């Protein structure tokens, strides 16, 4: 059992959750968080790791309230317990290269831990971060501290802010249409791309095949084979 | 007391009567990092079809109160692939290995069953009840005549004990159960999912590309229990009960209703340790009730 240390609304329907008692997850992985021990809802919710502190045995998350499960999650108070399983998924690759991160909305969450890890492992490599939001930005200062180049776009297209001519590897997470646009631009500019996918899941471990996505190499399980894929596997 | 849960199912000795239900446990390896899979009585693998399938498009799972609608559509690697790869993985778990075979035609079932003779399964579970594939297994499980026909054909070719998995959507489930018994089924498992649907009101559309989907989870449990009870009263072959089982008490209900063993599916998604808790709970129940074997409560209600 894990315990809630903080669960605060930092923007409308966006919550910053810090959970004590779990750590060790890699950037790009996720946990199944189940806020209730009743039968409705029945399933945990797959939520990406925002950050992880192995020393203090805490893991934090950023999530958006979109339905019943996340609504229940948002009602948890400090000191409440929640059922947690994970970490699951493959995670982001450590890249000894300049990296450009492109995040949209709640999709920024897994990119934060990744940005921190990239900066820790390869401090001399450039890290460019571009974030896009529909109406209101959040958690941007934390990203800015890590970035060599940084931009926030509200209400427009985040891709307008990105230089696709850099000698860099691109990594994106966000709404489907945004990632599709990023993939198209990367393809046109001959750039390597990694995408982190989202899907409805039941088991989280690769058993139920609910989260299957079509790829160039056949069906893949977002929870087990992903959530991080090469861009060209997902977007032809 | 260590053997109090030992259960004979179709001539196979299970460590306990708790089996992972088909479609919810992969081929046994997926949950290994989270739980001691070897403690299970058996594993029914992901439903196979002769040539494999990519499964359904669109949304595949949708939560409902205390339940899940699924429309996976039997995504699977095919029987041949199972024989060459996944069978060995399942065998390594140390649990009874049950292969679940579905089909789109008579020939699919017969050829699939013949191929499965190449491996030493403990039990072959015949899926004539998947609601998620057009012209799929469920069509065969809807009437006593079609069910018996398929069971007879498969029984003729298989060398494995044959467990036939029934659909609660059948017009007359008890009649289908009796027909399967007469056609040579060694046992029955029930119930598969109930046909349901969901509407995405915001988009004014059906949630599932396939229209209807299969409902599982505690929401269906009382109906599944009633059906297991009715079938157990009507047949003499062993029945494996399933449908929304999530706790020890649920498992005991199905056993008391007449089931020889039980399967757990959806509950594992929310709590990967659900089956282990049930096994522990059944052991404790035997100790408290001074039962030499759990079978002493079989069919007592």
Interface residues (C-beta under 8 A of the other chain):
Chain A: X34 X39 X40 X41 X42 X43 X44 X68 X69 X83 X85 X200 X201 X202 X203 X204 X205 X206 X207 X208 X209 X210 X211 X212 X218 X219 X224
Chain B: X23 X24 X25 X26 X30 X31 X33 X34 X46 X54 X55 X59 X60 X61 X62 X63 X65 X66 X67 X68 X70 X72 X75 X217 X218 X246 X266 X268 X269 X270 X271 X272
